[in-house]
Amino acid sequence: MSIALRYAARSDVGLVRSNNQDSGYAGSHLLVVADGMGGHAGGDVASSVAIGRLARLDSETPASDIVATLEETVLDANQEILRRARDEPQLRGLGTTITAMLRAEGKFALAHIGDSRAYLLREEETVQVTKDHTFVQRLLDEGRLTEEEAERHPQRSVLMRVLGDVDADPELDLSLRPAHPGDRWMLCSDGLSGLVSLDTIDATLKTFEDPGECADELIQLALKGGGPDNITCLIADVVDLDELPRGEAAPSTTPQIVGSAARSRHQPTSASGPAAKAAALTREEPEAPYQDEDFSEDEPPRRSPWPALVAVALLVALLGGILWAGYAWSQRQFFVGTDGTNVVLYQGLSQDLGPISLSEPVEVTDISLEDLPEVTQQQVERTISADDRESAEAIIERLDQAALASRPPEATDPAPSDGGGEPSDGGGAGASEPSDGGGLSERPERTATPPDEGEDS
């Protein structure tokens, strides 16, 4: 029996937030949902780093090693997140959930931490496979809350276990499961599971045969429920290639990356639906500013304008000095980006201040963006910050090595031979760069409590 996956990945920022801290990856051997947390501490950075590390596993792995391999890679991602938090003080407190499945032969390794979820539809029954690592779930397990009370509990978003700066020694839930033909798996962030009931999820998984249409419908259901959080959904069907009916869609082969790890991180990847349009139409217009009806433009001033003018002048001078100091500081920063074709070393900040550019290119390298692995291309396009020029040049050197490793070998002339033997071709090996970079975004209501502050799990 030869097993393969037919999959789809979708993500939406929701109806309230302006940025997406979720990340998702769906490939022929790997499924991952990561829900970043930390607000301005960098939730989108944490989820992107995790996806960048785990994406390397999307290839054939011996079935006997997949649980250990998945665990090791998730913990490597945690170390990378901790390093980013240590090296960049503005990222302190960042973290992410992880729900990941790695396929090898006829088995799945499952790694889980946080409150993203995995569901399985098998033989007309949908069950939740993972258990949330939340304070409310612990109270449920201890019998101190009912299901109804848990749904309304004010601390239902408090996480007890996550990857990142709030948990230096994360404990993963690990398991090995069979991959049965006909199974349908769904991985999602809590932006979906927190709004759509298990019964509705079950009915939707059974109704829509196409994974993409099914994922779109589930996201629309979450949007109709208010969509206060980012929403990410992965659907994967297990198919037997030996028993694939004629005319049925072939298994998927192209990886799909959504959310903050994707190229267009804050735009929805789901089809726009009536819930989003209705929300846009019902947004209230801001009220007009209050106007004093007793005010008369002809009324003479009651005090001398000079003190106010002096105060304004001093304020302008102070602001000018602050802006100049900030600009001077920005010009001591460096980052690596692209001009659309090649990798470029820039001096300054990657953001612009209105029409004012805060950066300028100092070196256009001969590293072609097309020569880099796909995940590394996305990192460069989002820009990779460096503390100084020496660090930036070290980043460029690593990118050059990744580009060289990804290029196909050049053809060489065969050595002369009296025997007239055929020339042989060489092969190259690809390489990928650890994920780095990502924007900062706000997620105030998502918090995490270190294990030693709660009860023993």
Secondary structure as GFF3:
##gff-version 3
##sequence-region A 1 457
A	DSSP	beta_strand	3	12	.	.	.	ID=ss1
A	DSSP	beta_strand	22	26	.	.	.	ID=ss2
A	DSSP	beta_strand	30	37	.	.	.	ID=ss3
A	DSSP	three_ten_helix	39	41	.	.	.	ID=ss4
A	DSSP	alpha_helix	43	54	.	.	.	ID=ss5
A	DSSP	three_ten_helix	55	57	.	.	.	ID=ss6
A	DSSP	three_ten_helix	63	65	.	.	.	ID=ss7
A	DSSP	alpha_helix	66	87	.	.	.	ID=ss8
A	DSSP	three_ten_helix	89	91	.	.	.	ID=ss9
A	DSSP	beta_strand	95	96	.	.	.	ID=ss10
A	DSSP	beta_strand	98	104	.	.	.	ID=ss11
A	DSSP	beta_strand	107	113	.	.	.	ID=ss12
A	DSSP	beta_strand	117	122	.	.	.	ID=ss13
A	DSSP	beta_strand	125	128	.	.	.	ID=ss14
A	DSSP	alpha_helix	135	141	.	.	.	ID=ss15
A	DSSP	alpha_helix	147	152	.	.	.	ID=ss16
A	DSSP	beta_strand	158	159	.	.	.	ID=ss17
A	DSSP	beta_strand	163	164	.	.	.	ID=ss18
A	DSSP	beta_strand	173	178	.	.	.	ID=ss19
A	DSSP	beta_strand	184	188	.	.	.	ID=ss20
A	DSSP	alpha_helix	190	193	.	.	.	ID=ss21
A	DSSP	alpha_helix	198	207	.	.	.	ID=ss22
A	DSSP	alpha_helix	211	224	.	.	.	ID=ss23
A	DSSP	beta_strand	231	240	.	.	.	ID=ss24
A	DSSP	three_ten_helix	241	243	.	.	.	ID=ss25
A	DSSP	beta_strand	256	259	.	.	.	ID=ss26
A	DSSP	alpha_helix	274	281	.	.	.	ID=ss27
A	DSSP	alpha_helix	306	330	.	.	.	ID=ss28
A	DSSP	beta_strand	334	338	.	.	.	ID=ss29
A	DSSP	beta_strand	342	353	.	.	.	ID=ss30
A	DSSP	beta_strand	356	368	.	.	.	ID=ss31
A	DSSP	three_ten_helix	369	371	.	.	.	ID=ss32
A	DSSP	alpha_helix	374	382	.	.	.	ID=ss33
A	DSSP	beta_strand	384	386	.	.	.	ID=ss34
A	DSSP	alpha_helix	389	406	.	.	.	ID=ss35
A	DSSP	beta_strand	447	448	.	.	.	ID=ss36
A	DSSP	three_ten_helix	451	453	.	.	.	ID=ss37
###
